[in-house]
Each structure stands twice: as structure tokens, then as C-alpha cells.
């Protein structure tokens, strides 16, 4: 029977450290680190995420502001908003909430963010730095949270067989790179992977970032494996992950619940990245 990894508890520690460090920052510089979130359109899930980010900033003594823009905004106007925030000295972290409304290019807008304020780590420069193993850049928040959750179990990642399911720029790819940096042997799986079960059954670490309920079941998991469930799915009004929790918890050594696993870690590392941006930009 697996031990449950308590993401709230692990994230509280990260947040507490950020709160202390932010207080030192304010004492030294006389202003608060500030996150600016650009929210285009009315996507209900995005509205909740953005509210949680504002709340998270306030809880650790940092400022935030949300620029709400209509879904009908044109690409050039969105670019202009980002450039305004790039030039605003009171703003240290910029996050463009994704998904953008239809017709707007994510790639184009992410490339406009000043890489020094890119707290989501999605600017090509920061993605390139991660690929090269240059730790002067910003790393996406959820993958950092995943690594912290694995480390919280006390296992040594080095030399382990790890499987990452999903190859997105925001979760799958950076998670695989971070695991590789820590010397795991990583297999990246995606929608064309022929036999997911065969890959998972040899993996001591499994990270699922797909968005498909019950994708990973108990018989696919190696006994004792660490299973991190990034997925979020609505099933009959309930939030569930990608992992069939009841069957997988019988086989795994450690497992994250949904909710209460990866979710709280993402915000904690967003706060950490914002504080770091403010520190690096400080005179
Ligand atoms: P995404 O961009 O849609 O990527 C999903 C990935 O899953 C793709 O690489 C896709 O493969 C792969 N995939 C789809 N069906 C598959 C299957 N049957 N078997 C294996 N792989 C399959 O999603 P994302 O942005 O990375 O997010 C993934 C999930 O994590 C979502 O549920 C999202 O809500 C959740 N999420 C949670 C947090 C959090 O803080 N808790 C943060 C971010 C994301 P292809 O590349 O071949 O299409």
C-alpha cells in the first residue's frame, strides 16, 4: 500500500521559505516583489487559477496585478500589453495565462516577455537554458514542483528508470529534462506510444501529465514505484488525475492525490520564481 505524498504539506514548506525570503527582500529594498498576470478572455478554469495566484502572492507578502483583456483582443494589442509590463519597473514577474482565446498565438506572445521576468519559464531563451543545463534561467513551475515531491519521499533520483507521460512544453518536456539533470534514465511517452504499460512496468518513477482520467492503472505500475499525477480531469463534477488512484495505490510505493498533490506545488514555485526575478532585477 503506497504512502500518500501530501502536496499541501510539501508546498507549505516552499511557501514558508518564500515568505521569509520575501520579508528580507522588502526590508532591504523597500518594495515588494510583484507578479503581473495577463488574462485574456473568460475561460472559467483560468479565472480560478488566476485568483489562486493573486491569493498566493498576498499570502507570502508579495504584490500582484491582473490585466484582464477581452477575448476579442488582437495579437498586436496583446503584444503591446506585454511590452508595457516589460518596461514597468514595479513588475518583476510576468505570466500570460494559457490557453489564449482562439486566433491568438501563444508562441508569439511568450516570445515577447522579457526573459528576466518570464516566471513561467516559457520564453525560448529560458527553455534553451534548461535544455543546456544552464541554471541561470527560469524553469516552469509544475515540473519544479514534481521534482520537489519526488525528493520529499527521500528516494535518490540518480540512476532510476523514470517515465514521463506527456511531452508538452509546460509540463512533460521540462519534467523529463529535470529528471535527466538529476541522472535518471528517462523515457518520454505520448499519444503515439505503442505500449505504455511495458514502459511503466519497468519505471521506478512515473510522472503522468496527460489529462486523461484512469490512463494509468494498478497493473501498469512497478511495485514500489513513485507515481506523480499531474493530470486534472473533471469526471462527474469531481476533480481527478490521470492515475486510477485506488488500484495504483495498491502497487505503488508513493503516490500523489488529486487534488492536494501537484496543484499546490505549481503555485508555490510560481511564487519562488517571482521572488527570484525580483532579486535578480533588484538594483
Ligand atoms: P497537453 O499540452 O494537452 O499535453 C498532453 C500530453 O499528453 C501530450 O504530449 C499528448 O501526446 C499526451 N497524451 C495524450 N493522450 C495520451 C495517451 N493516451 N497516452 C499517452 N500520452 C498521451 O497538456 P499539459 O498542458 O501538458 O497538461 C497535462 C495535464 O496536466 C492536464 O490535465 C493539465 O490540466 C494538467 N496540469 C496540471 C497542473 C497542476 O498544477 N496540477 C499544471 C499544468 C497542467 P501528443 O504530444 O502526442 O499529443
Boltz pocket constraint, residues with backbone or C-beta under 6 A from the ligand:
constraints:
  - pocket:
      binder: B
      contacts: [[A, 142], [A, 165], [A, 166], [A, 167], [A, 168], [A, 169], [A, 170], [A, 171], [A, 172], [A, 189], [A, 190], [A, 191], [A, 192], [A, 193], [A, 196], [A, 208], [A, 209], [A, 210], [A, 211], [A, 212], [A, 215], [A, 229], [A, 230], [A, 231], [A, 232], [A, 233], [A, 262], [A, 263], [A, 264], [A, 266]]
      max_distance: 6.0
